[in-house]
Amino acid sequence: LTHKILVLFLAIEQSFDQGENANRTSVDVRIRKTQHSVLAHKFVEVMTEYNETQTLFRERSKDRIQRQLEIS
């Protein structure tokens, strides 16, 4: 999933160059670049939170399994 999103982000970045060459207004290109930058930043935030959640779940699972082993 992450790989697919990164590929899409790269495709969007390449479209900026094509947009500049296609005589789009500089305002339009700047808006698109800003939107892309905000989305990329938000994506990194979400993936970081996802990773932290996975790590927390893994640690809790390890602790739970350890307690269960001590009981038996």
The first five atom37 places (N, CA, C, CB, O) and aatype in JSON, in Angstrom:
{
  "aatype": [10, 16, 8, 11, 9, 10, 19, 10, 13, 10, 0, 9, 6, 5, 15, 13, 3, 5, 7, 6, 2, 0, 2, 1, 16, 15, 19, 3, 19, 1, 9, 1, 11, 16, 5, 8, 15, 19, 10, 0, 8, 11, 13, 19, 6, 19, 12, 16, 6, 18, 2, 6, 16, 5, 16, 10, 13, 1, 6, 1, 15, 11, 3, 1, 9, 5, 1, 5, 10, 6, 9, 15],
  "atom_mask": [
    [1, 1, 1, 1, 1],
    [1, 1, 1, 1, 1],
    [1, 1, 1, 1, 1],
    [1, 1, 1, 1, 1],
    [1, 1, 1, 1, 1],
    [1, 1, 1, 1, 1],
    [1, 1, 1, 1, 1],
    [1, 1, 1, 1, 1],
    [1, 1, 1, 1, 1],
    [1, 1, 1, 1, 1],
    [1, 1, 1, 1, 1],
    [1, 1, 1, 1, 1],
    [1, 1, 1, 1, 1],
    [1, 1, 1, 1, 1],
    [1, 1, 1, 1, 1],
    [1, 1, 1, 1, 1],
    [1, 1, 1, 1, 1],
    [1, 1, 1, 1, 1],
    [1, 1, 1, 0, 1],
    [1, 1, 1, 1, 1],
    [1, 1, 1, 1, 1],
    [1, 1, 1, 1, 1],
    [1, 1, 1, 1, 1],
    [1, 1, 1, 1, 1],
    [1, 1, 1, 1, 1],
    [1, 1, 1, 1, 1],
    [1, 1, 1, 1, 1],
    [1, 1, 1, 1, 1],
    [1, 1, 1, 1, 1],
    [1, 1, 1, 1, 1],
    [1, 1, 1, 1, 1],
    [1, 1, 1, 1, 1],
    [1, 1, 1, 1, 1],
    [1, 1, 1, 1, 1],
    [1, 1, 1, 1, 1],
    [1, 1, 1, 1, 1],
    [1, 1, 1, 1, 1],
    [1, 1, 1, 1, 1],
    [1, 1, 1, 1, 1],
    [1, 1, 1, 1, 1],
    [1, 1, 1, 1, 1],
    [1, 1, 1, 1, 1],
    [1, 1, 1, 1, 1],
    [1, 1, 1, 1, 1],
    [1, 1, 1, 1, 1],
    [1, 1, 1, 1, 1],
    [1, 1, 1, 1, 1],
    [1, 1, 1, 1, 1],
    [1, 1, 1, 1, 1],
    [1, 1, 1, 1, 1],
    [1, 1, 1, 1, 1],
    [1, 1, 1, 1, 1],
    [1, 1, 1, 1, 1],
    [1, 1, 1, 1, 1],
    [1, 1, 1, 1, 1],
    [1, 1, 1, 1, 1],
    [1, 1, 1, 1, 1],
    [1, 1, 1, 1, 1],
    [1, 1, 1, 1, 1],
    [1, 1, 1, 1, 1],
    [1, 1, 1, 1, 1],
    [1, 1, 1, 1, 1],
    [1, 1, 1, 1, 1],
    [1, 1, 1, 1, 1],
    [1, 1, 1, 1, 1],
    [1, 1, 1, 1, 1],
    [1, 1, 1, 1, 1],
    [1, 1, 1, 1, 1],
    [1, 1, 1, 1, 1],
    [1, 1, 1, 1, 1],
    [1, 1, 1, 1, 1],
    [1, 1, 1, 1, 1]
  ],
  "atom_positions": [
    [[0.83, -1.2, 0.0], [0.0, 0.0, 0.0], [0.87, 1.25, 0.0], [-0.95, 0.0, 1.22], [0.65, 2.18, -0.78]],
    [[1.86, 1.26, 0.88], [2.73, 2.43, 0.96], [3.46, 2.64, -0.36], [3.74, 2.27, 2.1], [3.61, 3.77, -0.83]],
    [[3.91, 1.55, -0.95], [4.62, 1.65, -2.23], [3.73, 2.25, -3.31], [5.13, 0.27, -2.67], [4.16, 3.1, -4.09]],
    [[2.48, 1.81, -3.36], [1.55, 2.34, -4.37], [1.33, 3.83, -4.18], [0.21, 1.6, -4.3], [1.27, 4.58, -5.15]],
    [[1.22, 4.26, -2.93], [1.0, 5.68, -2.65], [2.23, 6.49, -3.04], [0.66, 5.89, -1.17], [2.1, 7.57, -3.61]],
    [[3.41, 5.97, -2.74], [4.63, 6.68, -3.11], [4.76, 6.8, -4.63], [5.85, 5.97, -2.53], [5.21, 7.83, -5.13]],
    [[4.37, 5.76, -5.34], [4.4, 5.81, -6.81], [3.45, 6.89, -7.31], [4.03, 4.43, -7.42], [3.77, 7.64, -8.24]],
    [[2.28, 6.98, -6.69], [1.32, 8.01, -7.08], [1.86, 9.41, -6.77], [-0.02, 7.8, -6.37], [1.68, 10.33, -7.57]],
    [[2.51, 9.58, -5.63], [3.1, 10.87, -5.29], [4.15, 11.27, -6.32], [3.73, 10.82, -3.89], [4.21, 12.43, -6.73]],
    [[4.97, 10.32, -6.74], [5.99, 10.62, -7.75], [5.34, 11.0, -9.08], [6.92, 9.42, -7.94], [5.82, 11.89, -9.78]],
    [[4.26, 10.31, -9.43], [3.56, 10.64, -10.67], [2.99, 12.05, -10.61], [2.43, 9.62, -10.94], [3.0, 12.78, -11.6]],
    [[2.49, 12.42, -9.45], [1.94, 13.78, -9.3], [3.06, 14.81, -9.43], [1.24, 13.93, -7.93], [2.88, 15.84, -10.08]],
    [[4.22, 14.53, -8.83], [5.35, 15.45, -8.95], [5.77, 15.62, -10.4], [6.53, 14.96, -8.11], [6.08, 16.72, -10.84]],
    [[5.77, 14.52, -11.14], [6.14, 14.61, -12.56], [5.11, 15.4, -13.34], [6.29, 13.21, -13.15], [5.45, 16.08, -14.31]],
    [[3.86, 15.32, -12.94], [2.82, 16.07, -13.64], [2.99, 17.57, -13.43], [1.43, 15.64, -13.17], [2.53, 18.37, -14.25]],
    [[3.66, 17.98, -12.33], [3.92, 19.41, -12.12], [4.81, 19.95, -13.23], [4.56, 19.65, -10.74], [4.56, 21.03, -13.77]],
    [[5.85, 19.19, -13.56], [6.75, 19.61, -14.63], [6.0, 19.71, -15.95], [7.93, 18.65, -14.76], [6.2, 20.66, -16.71]],
    [[5.14, 18.74, -16.22], [4.36, 18.76, -17.45], [3.38, 19.93, -17.43], [3.61, 17.44, -17.65], [3.14, 20.56, -18.46]],
    [[2.83, 20.22, -16.26], [1.89, 21.33, -16.13], [2.57, 22.66, -16.38], [0.0, 0.0, 0.0], [1.99, 23.56, -16.99]],
    [[3.81, 22.79, -15.9], [4.55, 24.03, -16.15], [4.86, 24.17, -17.63], [5.85, 24.05, -15.32], [4.85, 25.28, -18.17]],
    [[5.13, 23.06, -18.28], [5.43, 23.1, -19.71], [4.17, 23.3, -20.55], [6.12, 21.81, -20.14], [4.26, 23.77, -21.68]],
    [[3.02, 22.97, -20.0], [1.76, 23.09, -20.75], [1.14, 24.47, -20.57], [0.77, 22.01, -20.3], [-0.05, 24.67, -20.85]],
    [[1.94, 25.43, -20.11], [1.49, 26.82, -19.95], [0.36, 26.99, -18.95], [1.06, 27.37, -21.28], [-0.48, 27.88, -19.11]],
    [[0.34, 26.16, -17.93], [-0.62, 26.4, -16.85], [-0.16, 27.63, -16.1], [-0.74, 25.16, -15.89], [1.02, 27.97, -16.09]],
    [[-1.1, 28.29, -15.48], [-0.73, 29.49, -14.74], [0.14, 29.11, -13.55], [-1.98, 30.26, -14.26], [0.0, 28.03, -12.98]],
    [[1.04, 30.0, -13.21], [1.94, 29.72, -12.1], [1.17, 29.58, -10.79], [3.0, 30.82, -11.97], [1.59, 28.84, -9.89]],
    [[0.05, 30.28, -10.68], [-0.78, 30.17, -9.48], [-1.33, 28.75, -9.36], [-1.93, 31.2, -9.5], [-1.31, 28.16, -8.28]],
    [[-1.82, 28.21, -10.45], [-2.37, 26.85, -10.46], [-1.3, 25.84, -10.06], [-2.95, 26.51, -11.84], [-1.56, 24.94, -9.26]],
    [[-0.12, 25.98, -10.62], [0.97, 25.04, -10.32], [1.37, 25.18, -8.85], [2.18, 25.3, -11.24], [1.61, 24.17, -8.19]],
    [[1.45, 26.41, -8.34], [1.81, 26.61, -6.93], [0.77, 26.0, -6.0], [1.97, 28.1, -6.62], [1.13, 25.39, -5.0]],
    [[-0.5, 26.16, -6.33], [-1.57, 25.58, -5.52], [-1.44, 24.07, -5.5], [-2.96, 26.0, -6.05], [-1.54, 23.44, -4.45]],
    [[-1.23, 23.48, -6.67], [-1.1, 22.02, -6.75], [0.12, 21.53, -5.97], [-0.99, 21.58, -8.22], [0.05, 20.51, -5.28]],
    [[1.23, 22.25, -6.06], [2.43, 21.85, -5.32], [2.2, 21.95, -3.82], [3.63, 22.73, -5.73], [2.64, 21.09, -3.06]],
    [[1.5, 23.0, -3.4], [1.21, 23.16, -1.97], [0.3, 22.04, -1.49], [0.56, 24.52, -1.71], [0.53, 21.48, -0.42]],
    [[-0.72, 21.73, -2.26], [-1.62, 20.64, -1.88], [-0.86, 19.32, -1.8], [-2.79, 20.52, -2.88], [-1.06, 18.53, -0.88]],
    [[0.01, 19.09, -2.76], [0.81, 17.86, -2.77], [1.71, 17.81, -1.54], [1.67, 17.79, -4.06], [1.82, 16.76, -0.9]],
    [[2.33, 18.92, -1.21], [3.21, 18.97, -0.05], [2.45, 18.68, 1.24], [3.89, 20.32, 0.04], [2.93, 17.94, 2.1]],
    [[1.27, 19.27, 1.38], [0.45, 19.05, 2.58], [0.04, 17.58, 2.67], [-0.79, 19.96, 2.57], [0.11, 16.98, 3.74]],
    [[-0.39, 17.01, 1.55], [-0.8, 15.6, 1.56], [0.37, 14.68, 1.87], [-1.43, 15.23, 0.21], [0.22, 13.7, 2.6]],
    [[1.53, 14.98, 1.32], [2.71, 14.15, 1.59], [3.07, 14.22, 3.07], [3.91, 14.61, 0.72], [3.41, 13.2, 3.68]],
    [[3.01, 15.42, 3.64], [3.31, 15.58, 5.07], [2.3, 14.81, 5.92], [3.32, 17.07, 5.46], [2.68, 14.14, 6.87]],
    [[1.03, 14.92, 5.58], [-0.01, 14.21, 6.33], [0.18, 12.7, 6.2], [-1.41, 14.62, 5.83], [-0.02, 11.97, 7.17]],
    [[0.56, 12.23, 5.02], [0.81, 10.81, 4.81], [1.92, 10.32, 5.73], [1.18, 10.54, 3.34], [1.8, 9.26, 6.35]],
    [[2.98, 11.09, 5.83], [4.09, 10.71, 6.72], [3.61, 10.66, 8.16], [5.27, 11.7, 6.57], [3.96, 9.75, 8.9]],
    [[2.81, 11.64, 8.58], [2.27, 11.64, 9.94], [1.42, 10.39, 10.2], [1.43, 12.9, 10.17], [1.56, 9.74, 11.23]],
    [[0.54, 10.07, 9.26], [-0.34, 8.92, 9.43], [0.46, 7.63, 9.48], [-1.38, 8.86, 8.29], [0.19, 6.76, 10.31]],
    [[1.44, 7.49, 8.61], [2.25, 6.27, 8.6], [3.09, 6.15, 9.88], [3.16, 6.25, 7.37], [3.3, 5.05, 10.37]],
    [[3.56, 7.27, 10.4], [4.3, 7.25, 11.66], [3.4, 6.81, 12.8], [4.89, 8.64, 11.97], [3.79, 5.98, 13.62]],
    [[2.18, 7.35, 12.84], [1.23, 6.94, 13.88], [0.87, 5.46, 13.73], [-0.05, 7.81, 13.8], [0.76, 4.75, 14.73]],
    [[0.7, 5.01, 12.5], [0.4, 3.6, 12.25], [1.53, 2.71, 12.76], [0.18, 3.36, 10.74], [1.29, 1.69, 13.4]],
    [[2.76, 3.11, 12.48], [3.92, 2.34, 12.93], [3.99, 2.31, 14.45], [5.21, 2.94, 12.35], [4.28, 1.26, 15.04]],
    [[3.73, 3.44, 15.1], [3.74, 3.48, 16.56], [2.66, 2.58, 17.13], [3.55, 4.92, 17.06], [2.89, 1.89, 18.13]],
    [[1.49, 2.57, 16.51], [0.39, 1.72, 16.97], [0.76, 0.25, 16.82], [-0.89, 2.03, 16.18], [0.5, -0.55, 17.72]],
    [[1.37, -0.1, 15.7], [1.81, -1.48, 15.5], [2.84, -1.9, 16.55], [2.39, -1.65, 14.1], [2.77, -3.0, 17.09]],
    [[3.78, -1.02, 16.82], [4.81, -1.32, 17.81], [4.2, -1.5, 19.19], [5.86, -0.2, 17.83], [4.57, -2.43, 19.91]],
    [[3.28, -0.63, 19.56], [2.61, -0.74, 20.85], [1.84, -2.06, 20.95], [1.66, 0.44, 21.06], [1.9, -2.74, 21.97]],
    [[1.12, -2.41, 19.89], [0.37, -3.67, 19.88], [1.31, -4.86, 20.03], [-0.44, -3.8, 18.58], [1.02, -5.79, 20.78]],
    [[2.43, -4.82, 19.32], [3.4, -5.9, 19.38], [3.96, -6.04, 20.81], [4.56, -5.65, 18.38], [4.07, -7.15, 21.32]],
    [[4.29, -4.92, 21.42], [4.83, -4.97, 22.79], [3.79, -5.5, 23.77], [5.3, -3.58, 23.23], [4.11, -6.32, 24.63]],
    [[2.56, -5.04, 23.64], [1.5, -5.53, 24.53], [1.25, -7.02, 24.32], [0.2, -4.74, 24.29], [1.03, -7.76, 25.28]],
    [[1.3, -7.45, 23.08], [1.1, -8.88, 22.79], [2.23, -9.72, 23.39], [1.03, -9.12, 21.27], [1.98, -10.78, 23.96]],
    [[3.46, -9.23, 23.27], [4.59, -9.95, 23.86], [4.44, -10.04, 25.37], [5.91, -9.25, 23.49], [4.7, -11.08, 25.96]],
    [[4.03, -8.94, 25.99], [3.83, -8.95, 27.45], [2.73, -9.93, 27.85], [3.48, -7.54, 27.95], [2.87, -10.67, 28.82]],
    [[1.64, -9.92, 27.1], [0.52, -10.82, 27.4], [0.94, -12.28, 27.26], [-0.67, -10.52, 26.47], [0.62, -13.11, 28.11]],
    [[1.65, -12.59, 26.21], [2.13, -13.96, 25.99], [3.09, -14.36, 27.1], [2.81, -14.1, 24.6], [3.05, -15.49, 27.6]],
    [[3.96, -13.44, 27.49], [4.91, -13.72, 28.57], [4.17, -14.03, 29.87], [5.87, -12.53, 28.77], [4.53, -14.97, 30.58]],
    [[3.15, -13.25, 30.2], [2.36, -13.5, 31.4], [1.66, -14.85, 31.33], [1.33, -12.4, 31.61], [1.61, -15.59, 32.31]],
    [[1.12, -15.18, 30.15], [0.44, -16.46, 29.99], [1.42, -17.62, 30.17], [-0.24, -16.54, 28.61], [1.06, -18.66, 30.73]],
    [[2.63, -17.47, 29.69], [3.64, -18.52, 29.85], [4.05, -18.68, 31.31], [4.86, -18.21, 28.99], [4.32, -19.79, 31.76]],
    [[4.11, -17.59, 32.03], [4.47, -17.66, 33.44], [3.38, -18.36, 34.25], [4.73, -16.25, 34.0], [3.67, -19.05, 35.22]],
    [[2.13, -18.17, 33.85], [1.01, -18.79, 34.55], [1.0, -20.3, 34.33], [-0.33, -18.18, 34.08], [0.73, -21.05, 35.26]],
    [[1.3, -20.73, 33.13], [1.21, -22.17, 32.84], [2.45, -22.93, 33.18], [0.9, -22.39, 31.41], [2.5, -24.14, 32.98]]
  ]
}
